[in-house]
Amino acid sequence: MWKWIRSFLQAVIVFISCTIIFYFAIQSFHHQYESYVDDPFEHVKWLKTWHEKVRTIRLF
């Protein structure tokens, strides 16, 4: 019984964290797309910052 509850909670935590990461990714991608229309070379900087974000997420 406790094993089932623990696995269910783990699945919920993973789902919530994935949702948060996707939400931030979509938000930053939307912002990047708007800045790309203004400045075509802005996406290079954005990609660099995105790699930094992913690296910091992987550390935790």
Backbone as a ProteinNet text record, in pm:
[ID]
protein_1_A
[PRIMARY]
MWKWIRSFLQAVIVFISCTIIFYFAIQSFHHQYESYVDDPFEHVKWLKTWHEKVRTIRLF
[TERTIARY]
82.9	0	87.3	185	271.9	356.7	395	475.2	396.9	268.1	183.9	168.4	148.1	132.1	261.2	375.8	502.7	529.3	501.3	522	426.1	304	207.5	255.4	305.7	356.8	477.8	565.3	681.2	636.4	535.9	485.1	425.6	353	293.6	403	507.5	617.3	688.4	714.2	780.3	693.1	561.9	471.1	468.9	463.2	459	589.6	702.6	830.5	844	800.7	805.9	714.8	596.7	504.2	565.8	630.5	693.3	805.2	887.8	999.7	946.4	841.8	784.4	721.9	658.6	596.9	702.1	813.1	919.1	983.3	997.1	1057.1	969.7	837.6	746.3	745.5	746	748.5	874.1	989.9	1114.6	1123.8	1067.6	1069.2	982.3	867.3	779.6	849.8	916.9	992.2	1104.5	1171.1	1279.8	1227.2	1108.8	1051.5	1019.4	963.3	932.3	1059.3	1166	1290.7	1358	1332.8	1391.1	1333.6	1204.9	1142.9	1209.2	1239.8	1304.9	1452.5	1523.2	1668.1	1702.8	1731.4	1755.4	1874.4	1969	2086.8	2069.5	1951.6	1926.3	1915.3	1872.1	1849.6	1980.2	2093.4	2221	2249.1	2226.8	2243.4	2144	2019.3	1915.3	1952.9	2006.7	2047	2156.4	2250.3	2356.3	2299.3	2208	2148.2	2063.2	1995.7	1913.1	2001.4	2117.4	2208.9	2256	2278.6	2317	2204.6	2080.4	1965.9	1955.8	1969.1	1957.7	2069.5	2189.9	2302.4	2276.1	2220	2191.3	2080.3	1981	1873.3	1930.1	2022.5	2077.7	2162.9	2219.5	2301.5	2217.7	2089.4	2003.5	1930.1
-120.4	0	126.9	133.2	251	263.8	149.2	151.7	216.7	182.4	238.4	388.9	431.7	574.8	649.8	591.8	656.9	669.9	565.4	572.4	673.3	679.5	776.8	919.6	944.5	1077.7	1114	1017.8	1043.2	1081.4	1010.9	1042.5	1183	1219.8	1353.9	1460.7	1438.4	1535.5	1550.4	1439.1	1444.9	1520.2	1492.2	1558.9	1709.9	1750.5	1892.9	1961.8	1898.4	1960.6	1971.7	1869	1875.6	1986.5	1999.7	2104.8	2242.7	2262.2	2391.8	2419.8	2318.6	2338	2371	2297.2	2324.6	2463.4	2504	2637	2746.1	2733.5	2832.9	2826.8	2706.5	2692.7	2759.8	2737.2	2798	2949.7	2996.4	3141.2	3205.2	3145.8	3203.2	3188.8	3080.2	3065.1	3172	3200	3304.6	3440.7	3467.7	3592.6	3597.7	3485	3477.4	3501.4	3447.1	3465.9	3613.6	3680.3	3823	3904.9	3873.4	3948.1	3912	3789.5	3749.7	3834.5	3868.3	3953.9	4092.2	4141.4	4272.3	4265.3	4165.7	4155.9	4011.6	3981.8	3841.8	3775.9	3854.7	3794.5	3773	3811.5	3796.2	3649.1	3562.2	3421.9	3349.4	3399.1	3335.7	3354.6	3477.7	3504.9	3423.1	3414.5	3339.8	3192.8	3134.6	2994.2	2973.6	3066.5	3054.2	3057.9	3152.6	3161	3037.6	2984.9	2865	2746.1	2732.1	2623.8	2639.9	2763.6	2787	2744.6	2777.7	2739.7	2587.7	2519.8	2372.9	2313.2	2371.3	2320.7	2336.5	2451.3	2471.7	2379.4	2350.9	2258.6	2118.4	2076.9	1941.7	1923.2	2032.6	2020.2	1976	2016.3	1982.3	1853
0	0	0	91.7	98	-28	-84.3	-206.6	-320.5	-331	-435.8	-416.9	-291.9	-262.8	-295.6	-259.1	-285.5	-435.5	-511.1	-655.7	-719.4	-668.2	-719.7	-692.9	-572.1	-537.3	-623.5	-647.8	-733.5	-874.1	-926.2	-1059.7	-1063	-957.8	-951	-947.1	-867	-855.4	-990.1	-1057.7	-1188.3	-1287.5	-1285.1	-1377.4	-1353.4	-1226.7	-1193.1	-1235.2	-1206.9	-1243.2	-1395.1	-1468.6	-1615	-1666.7	-1606.1	-1647.2	-1625.6	-1510.4	-1480.8	-1581.4	-1610.5	-1703.5	-1843.4	-1887.4	-2018.5	-2023.7	-1912.5	-1907.2	-1925.6	-1852.9	-1865.5	-2004	-2058.7	-2191.8	-2296.7	-2288.7	-2385.6	-2368.8	-2244.8	-2219.7	-2277.7	-2248.7	-2298.4	-2450	-2505	-2650.9	-2716.2	-2655.3	-2707.6	-2703.7	-2593.2	-2581.1	-2685.1	-2705.8	-2803	-2943.2	-2974.1	-3107.2	-3131.5	-3030.7	-3045.2	-3065.6	-2988.8	-3004.3	-3137.5	-3188.3	-3317.1	-3430.2	-3418.6	-3520.1	-3518	-3396.8	-3385.8	-3426.3	-3373	-3394.7	-3430.6	-3557	-3598.4	-3530.1	-3478.6	-3416.5	-3267.4	-3214.7	-3071.5	-3032	-3124.4	-3088.9	-3055.3	-3105.4	-3070.9	-2922	-2873.6	-2730.5	-2649.3	-2700.9	-2629.5	-2616.2	-2724.1	-2718.6	-2614.3	-2605.4	-2505.9	-2364.2	-2339.8	-2206.1	-2178	-2280.4	-2260.6	-2221.2	-2283.8	-2247.5	-2102.6	-2061.6	-1921.8	-1827.6	-1864	-1780.4	-1768.9	-1882	-1880.3	-1795.4	-1806.2	-1728.4	-1578.7	-1538.3	-1396	-1348.9	-1435.8	-1397.2	-1377.6	-1466.8	-1456.7	-1331.6	-1279.1	-1159	-1039.1	-1034.7	-921.4	-937.7
[MASK]
++++++++++++++++++++++++++++++++++++++++++++++++++++++++++++

